[in-house]
Amino acid sequence: MRNTANSKHISTSWSAALITRLHRYKSLLLRRWWIPVLTICLGLFVEAFLIYQRPPEYMSAGKMIVAGSMKIPQGAIYSEEMANFYGTQVQLMQSNEVKHSAEALVRSSHPELQPVPVEILVLQRARTSIFELTAVGSAPDYTQAYLNATMQKYLDFKRGMREERGHEVTTGITEQLIQVEKDLRNSEDELIEFQKQNNIGFIQEEGNSAAAYLVRLNQQYAQLKTEYDLLNLLDLDQNLDRAQSKMDAAQASQGPAGSDNQGLPFSDVGPEADYLKAKQQVQLLKAEKETLAKDLRPQHPKILKLNDKIVEQEKLIDLFRADTLERLKTRRESIGKQMENLQTNVKEWEAKALDLSQRLAQFNRIKGKVDRLKTLYDRLTGNLKDIDVSQVVGGEDQVSIMEMASVPISVRPGLVKSLLIGFGIGALAGLAILLLLDRIDDRMASFSEFQHHFSENVLGQIPKEKTKGKVDLLQPDDARHVFAESYRNIRSSIFFMPYDGPRPKSFLITSAVPNEGKSTVSANLAITMALSGAKTLLIDGDLRRGALREAFGINSKIGFSEVLKQEVNWREVVVPTAYPALFVLPRGKTLSQPSEHLLRESTDAILREMYEFYDYIIIDSSPVLAADDSTSLAPKIDATLFVMRLGYTSARLIKKSLELLYNRQVNVPGVILNFVDTSLPEYYYYQYSEYYTTPNVPEAEPAPPPARRSRPKAIETPIGSPDSQ
C-alpha cells in the first residue's frame, strides 16, 4: 500500500511539475509574444526576397488520358495492377528515359530553341484517369515544346511496352504450344503401345469377373469358417441338434419332394441316425419300465427283460456315439482342408484382380493425360489464331493526349511552399529564442520553483488581483475572499511562529527591487493585524518613494523624516485611520541620505518608545538593492519580511538581497510570495470557494503580549494555515 501511495504521489508531482512548466512557457509567450511574431515576419520577408530575386519562369499545362487495361479475345488480358498503376504512370512520365527522349525530340524538331532546364509536374484528377501535366521553365517556347515532346514520348514508350508485351505473349504461347504438341505425341504413342500389349476390353471384363468370383470365394470361406468354429465349440448332441434343425428348415423350404441331405452333417442312414434312434429307443424302454414299475415288482420277468433291453441299447449308443464322433472329426478336418484351399484361391485371385486393376488404372492415366493435352493444345491453338497484334499494340483510345501544351504564362512556382517554409523557420527560430530566454531567465513563477532555488521559509502567498492600476486596501467586509485569506494566513504565521524567547513585535518589510508590491503588502498586513485587535503602527520607512500617505489618504506632509531629524516628536505625526487599531506614521519629506539618520542612536530610542506603546510595528522600507536604507534599519528591527513578486524578480537579485541582509545579521524569518497565479495546479485549494463566505463584523483575535526583540530559530510554516483553511 505504501509503495502504491508513493507511486501515485510521484505521478501526481510529475504531472503537476509538467503543467507548471507549460504554464511558465505560456506566461513567457504572453510576455514575449512579439519575438516569434518578429521572427516569423523576418522569415516571410527573407523567403519573399528570395522569390523576388529568382528569374521569371513560365508554365505550360497539358492533359492526358491513361487507361489501366487492354483486353484480348478469349480471356487473354493485358493489364497492370490498378493499386499501383497510376503511380507507375506518374513515374514513367517523369522518368529519365522519357526526359532524354523529349529533349532529343525538341532538338530535332526545334533546333532554333535554346535548351533550358524544365521541371515536369504530374497530377492525377481524383476518381478519374486524367493526368494534368505542368511544365515550368525559364524559356516559354522551349517549355511548351518540351511538354508536347514529353507527352508524345510517353505515348511512344507505352506503345513500345505494349508491342514488346504482345510479342512476348505470342512467343510464349507458341513455345508452349510446341511443347504441348510434343508431349501429346509422346502420350499418344505411349497409349497405343499399351493397347498393343493389353486387351483393354478383356482387361475390363476379366477384372469384373475376377471381382465377382473373389466375392463368392470370400463368402464360401466365411460359411466354412462359421461351420468349422461351431464344430469345435459344440459337443456331439448340440451338433446333432443343430444339424437336425438345419435339415428340418431345409425340408420346410424345399418341400418333401425336393428335400435332400446335401451339405447336412448327417442323413436318415448312418451312425448319426442310429445313435439318435438308439437314444430314442432307450427313452421309450425307460418310459415303459416306469409304467410297469407302478404295478409290478422289480424282479418281475417283464421288468428284468426291459432292463436287459435298456443295457443292450446303451451299449449300442456307445458304439454309435464313437462312430458319430469319428465322422464329425472327419467332417471338421474336411472343412479345414476346404478352407485352406479357399484361402489359396483367394490369394491367387486377389493378385490377379490387383494386376488387372493396375493395368486398367495405368490405361486410364495415360488416356486422361492424352485428353488433357488435347484440350490444352486446342485452347492454345485457338488463342494463337484469335490474337490480333493490331489490337494489342494500338491503344490510342487507352493512352492519348487530351489537351496539348497550353500557351506558357509567367508564374512564380513554389510561392506558397516557400512562404510556408519561411513561416515555419521563423516560428521555430522564435520558439528557440523563447526557450533560450527561458533558460537564461531565472525568474520564478510558482512556489515549487521558489523551493528549487531557495531554502527560506514561506510565510504566505498572496494571489494576484485581476484589476488595473493600484490594488485597493483591505476592508473589514472585503469581498476579495481569497485575497483577504492570504493576509490572514501571513498574520497567523507571524502570530504562531515557534520561538524560544519573546516573540518579535517590529517587522521590516522590504524587497529586492522596486515594484514588487511591498508597500501594498505592508499596508494590508498592518490592516489585518489591526482587525485582529492588535494595536498596530504602520511606518512609511521608504524615505525616498514612500506611498502610504496616498494609499490611506493622509494630508499631513510631516512624518517619519522629520522624526528622524528630531524636528518633531513621533507622537505628534502619527495619524489614526479608519481602522480603529491601526495608526500610520507617514513618510514626510524626502531625505537625500536616509541611511545617515537611520544609523543614529536617536533612532533606536525612538523605536524603543514605539515598542512600549504599540503591540506591533510594521515598517515599509525601500528595496534592498535600490538603496542602503533597509540594510541600515533592518538590524534594529526584530524581524524582516522579504517580499518577492513571482514572475518578476530574478533569482540572482533575490539571492544577492538576502545575502546583504544576512551579512548585516538581520533576522529574516520568512519570505512572502506576492502576485501568485492561482490557476497553477499546485494552488488547487484556492478553488474551494464555498469556504470563502462573506464575513460579518470581524471578531477581534487576542493579540499576543508584547515581547522584547528576539532572534527566532529557523521555522517551517506550511503554505496554508489554520486561519485560512
Sequence and secondary structure as in RCSB ss.txt:
>XXXX:A:sequence
MRNTANSKHISTSWSAALITRLHRYKSLLLRRWWIPVLTICLGLFVEAFLIYQRPPEYMSAGKMIVAGSMKIPQG
AIYSEEMANFYGTQVQLMQSNEVKHSAEALVRSSHPELQPVPVEILVLQRARTSIFELTAVGSAPDYTQAYLNAT
MQKYLDFKRGMREERGHEVTTGITEQLIQVEKDLRNSEDELIEFQKQNNIGFIQEEGNSAAAYLVRLNQQYAQLK
TEYDLLNLLDLDQNLDRAQSKMDAAQASQGPAGSDNQGLPFSDVGPEADYLKAKQQVQLLKAEKETLAKDLRPQH
PKILKLNDKIVEQEKLIDLFRADTLERLKTRRESIGKQMENLQTNVKEWEAKALDLSQRLAQFNRIKGKVDRLKT
LYDRLTGNLKDIDVSQVVGGEDQVSIMEMASVPISVRPGLVKSLLIGFGIGALAGLAILLLLDRIDDRMASFSEF
QHHFSENVLGQIPKEKTKGKVDLLQPDDARHVFAESYRNIRSSIFFMPYDGPRPKSFLITSAVPNEGKSTVSANL
AITMALSGAKTLLIDGDLRRGALREAFGINSKIGFSEVLKQEVNWREVVVPTAYPALFVLPRGKTLSQPSEHLLR
ESTDAILREMYEFYDYIIIDSSPVLAADDSTSLAPKIDATLFVMRLGYTSARLIKKSLELLYNRQVNVPGVILNF
VDTSLPEYYYYQYSEYYTTPNVPEAEPAPPPARRSRPKAIETPIGSPDSQ
>XXXX:A:secstr
 HHHHHHHHHHHHHHHHHHHHHHHHHHHHHHSTHHHHHHHHHHHHHHHHHHHHS  EEEEEEEEEE SEEE STT
 EEE  HHHHHHHHHHHHTSHHHHHHHHHHHHHH TTS    EEEEEEE TTSSEEEEEEEESSHHHHHHHHHHH
HHHHHHHHHHHHHHHHHHHHHHHHHHHHHHHHHHHHHHHHHHHHHHHS HHHHHHHHHHHHHHHHHHHHHHHHHH
HHHHHHHHS HHHHHHHHHHHHHHHHHHH TTT   TTSS  SSSHHHHHHHHHHHHHHHHHHHHHHHTTS TTS
HHHHHHHHHHHHHHHHHHHHHHHHHHHHHHHHHHHHHHHHHHHHHHHHHHHHHHHHHHHHHHHHHHHHHHHHHHH
HHHHHHHHHHH  HHHHH  TTTEEEEE     EEE TTHHHHHHHHHHHHHHHHHHHHHHHHHH  B  SHHHH
HHH    EEEEEE    SSS     TT S HHHHHHHHHHHHHHHT   SS    EEEEEESSSSSSHHHHHHHH
HHHHHHTT  EEEEE  TTT  HHHHHT      HHHHHTTSS HHHH EE SSTTEEEE   S  S HHHHHTS
HHHHHHHHHHHHH SEEEEE   TTT SHHHHHGGGSSEEEEEEETTTSBHHHHHHHHHHHHHTT    EEEEEE
E TTSGGGGGGG GGG     S                     SS TTT 
